[in-house]
Amino acid sequence: MSGKDGDVAGRGRLDRLIKEEIHDPYMARSKPAEPTVCPGCSAIFSKGRWQWSAESAQGAHEMLCPACERIRDDMPAGILTLSGGFLGKHRSEILKLIQNKVEEEKAQHPLKRLMGIEDGPDGELVAKFTDLHLPRGTGEAVERAYDGVLDIQYTKESNLVRVYWCRD
């Protein structure tokens, strides 16, 4: 017995839409064949993950890694925005800290990379990353070194993290 608007005998609507989770389009739906080499950065997919290797990748399959795809498409997974008067006075030191943090992470994790740093409209620095975790770790490193206020906003739907640091 059905009532109005699809209500079946008081059990609620049966035609409700099911909201699907948004998945990261840059993460492969299946694992690449092993070994696979990225023609963009020379990272190798081996033993179930992307890694740096000193070994030659002769005869390996070729495929862009997710980080190189993000760089090609200019689609960051994370954005770190730094602002405030303190930034203007200590810009070069903060940039060095960011570069050091990125290099430290990238050495172990090829998919964690800095896509670039740009000047924002009001004197901010805007850094874009290929990974969700690196902007947070970099923002936390800046906060530990220079205090200030850190705000982290993660939007699950767009699979993007925005990290804001400010010190006046």
N, C-alpha and C positions, 0 to 999 in steps of 0.2 A: 504494500500500500504506500503510495507516495503522496506527500503533501506538496506545498508550493516550493519552488526553487530547488527541486531535486532532493528535498528532505525525505528520507525513507523511514517511515514509522518512528519519528523522533530520534533517529540515530545520527543526525547531522548530514551535511552535504557529502555526496560521494564524488562530485566532479571537481573537487578542489585541486589546484595545481600543486604539484610537488616541486619544491625549489631544489634544483640541483646545485651541488657545490661547484664553484669555479675552479678549474684545474689550470696549472701553469702550462701554457702552450709550448714553452721552451724545454720542458722536461719530456724526454722521449717516452712514448707509449710502450715501447719495448726496448730491450737492451740491444745495442749495436753488436755486430759480429766481432769476435776478438781475433786478432788485434785490429783496431780501427784508429787511424791517425787523423787529427784535425789539420786540414791544410792551412788554416789561419794562424794557429799558434804552436802547432806540432805536439800538442798534448796527445797522449795515447790512451784509448779505452782498453784496459786490460785488467783481468781479475775483478771484473764487475764494477770498475769505477774509472773515471778520468784521472790520469796522473802524468807527471813529468817523468821522462825516461831517457837515460843516456844511451840506451840501445837503439839501433837502427830499426826503422819501421818498414823495411823492405817487404813488399808483397802484402802490406796491410791494406785493408779497406780504407776508403776516405769518406769523411763526413765532418761537417762543421760541428764543433762542440756547442753546447747550449750557451756558453759565455760568448763565443764568437758570433753566434746567431743574434744574441741580444745587442752586441756592439754593431753588427751590420744593420740591424733594424732600428737602432737607437731607442731601445725599449728597456730601460733600467728596471731592476727588481727592487732597488732601494735608492733613496735620495737623501743625502745629508746636507742640510742648509745651516751654515754658520753665520752669525750676525752679531752686531754690537760694537761699541767703541773699542773694546779690548782687541777685537779682531784686527781692526785697522792698524793698531800699534804693534801687534805681534804676528802679523800675517805670514811672514816667511818661516817663523818657528812652527806655527800651526800647520802650514803646508808640508814641512819636513816631517812632522809627527804623522800626518795622514799618509804620506808616501812610505814611511817606515812601517806603519801598521799594515798597509796594503801589501808591501813586499814580503813581510813576515807571513801573512796568511797565504798569499799566492804561491810561495815556495812549497807549501804543503798541499794546497788545494787549488788546482788550475782553474776551477770555475769561479773562484772568488777574485774578482778583478775590479779595478777602477776604470770606468769608461772615460772619465774626463772631469775636469773641474772648470767651472765657468763663473764669471762675475755676475751676480744678480743685480736687479734694478736699483736697489738701495744700498749698495756696497757689500752685500752678502757674498759668500762663497757658496756655490752649489756643486756638490760632488755627486756623480751618478755611478752606481755600482751594478755589477752583473749578478749579485747574490743578495739574498734577504738578510743574512746575518752580519755581513761585513759593515754596512752603514751603522748598525747599532754598536758593534764592537769599536768602530772608529770613533763614533760620537762619545762612547763611554771613555775611551782613551783620552780624548780632548778634555772631557769633564774632569777626569782624574788629574790631569796635568795642570789645568788652568781654572778649575772650579766652573762657575757659571750654572746655567739652568739647562737641563736636557729634557726634551719631550719626545717620546717615541709613539708614533701612530701607525698601526698596522691595519690595512684594509684587506680582509680576507677575499672579498669579491674580486678585487683587481690584482690580488697577489703582489702587493706593493707595500713596502715599508717606507715611511717618511720620518726622518729623524731631524730634530731642530735643536741647535745649541746656540745659546746667546749669553753674552756677558758684556755689560756696559762699562 
